[in-house]
Amino acid sequence: MFSEEAMRQVLRHYLLALQFFTRIPITGRLAAWVGYSPDMLRASSAHFPGVGWVVGACAMVVYALLYLGLGAAPATPWVAAALSTAATVLLTGGFHEDGLADVADGLGGAASRERALEIMKDSRIGAFGAMALVLALLSKISLLALLGQRGLSPALAALAGAHVASRFFPLLLVRSLPYVSDSARAKAKPLADSITAAQLWAAAAWCAAPLAVIALGEGTGFVLLALLLSGACSALLARWFLQRLQGFTGDCLGAVQQTAEIAFYLGAALALGPLV
């Protein structure tokens, strides 16, 4: 059993993660109670999938309201997919999408490691970053619309699972590769310094309940194939980062989250088979 003080500390770490990875305001007396330190931010990484509970719930509510409110029109799943995706971008401030764009610009626009890292620090978006963002958003919307054509339940299940599971795989990157950014002021530095096995288990615990519920509702194959594709994409990116950068940066974590989310939707769609 956890002590009362341990539970308070878990709540502080979770709220800090929520503040860091979303635009949900943690201010005033609550912010003072939560506190901040690099060590606390590092510990909050265990609750990254827990942030996915909130982001996924927001996407599910928007998707369901539009899906049910607009009725059985052919365009309904597309509208629900587009606006639920927009809701998640607004809620997170495009935090992970920005990382994906920076990685695409850096690794797509430079052959050398040093130049790639320099480009990734540039806040301006280039051609490769723009293409990556457009393709990522189109992939999300298309796959969520396809799932919605099979019914509301598969789409909601995919949203719940993807937003939680996709936030677990970046933690494996932190665990397995060295952090290579040379900026002491990088926002992700405390998160990326290290992650313990205990933190990984805590992150996995955040994933267990929603994935188990999804497996009960949609079938084990739905979850397993979605996780398999998400894990495979994350592993391929990790290998690419190791080859090109000899490690990872904070932007790489965002890129892993985005590709794992898309891969989860794809795996869920494939598990359902052809639309008859």
C-alpha angles and dihedrals in degrees: 000000000000118000120238091252091051090052090051090052092050090051091049091051092047093050090048090053090049090051093048099046101036140036093244104130117240100184145144119013092353091056090048090052093048093048127184140246133145088252091053092049089050091051091048090067088082087069097051091108088048088061085057088063089063097041092045092048090052091051092047093051093050092045094048095046092051094041093052096035097051095046129210099332115140091240095051097094090048093052092046091048094048097047096042088053090049089051092056092049090052092047094050097034089237087287096153095035088058090054091051091051093048092050092049091050093046100044095033096046104043137048098199125072093229094051092046091054090047092052092048090058091055111100092209118097120233135197096277092048092049092049092048092051094048093047092046094051092044090050093051094047094044095049094045090049090049090051090048090056087063091053141286095276098062092047093050091045091052092049092050095046097042097051092050101039095042089061092056098058096062087060090059087055090054090049096049107036135049121251108246106181111118094203113108088194095056109132093224096048098101090046093047100045094086144323126208129225089246090056091050090052090050090051090049089052089058088056098045101073100048093042091050091051091048091050090053092050103037103021135264092268090060091058098037096051091045091051092044093056092043091051093046093052091047091050092050091050091048090053091048092050091050092051097044104030104018086233140359142285131208089266089058090060090056091048091052092050092051097047092044090052093051092045090052091056090048093049091049091050092048091049090058092055128214119342106247 
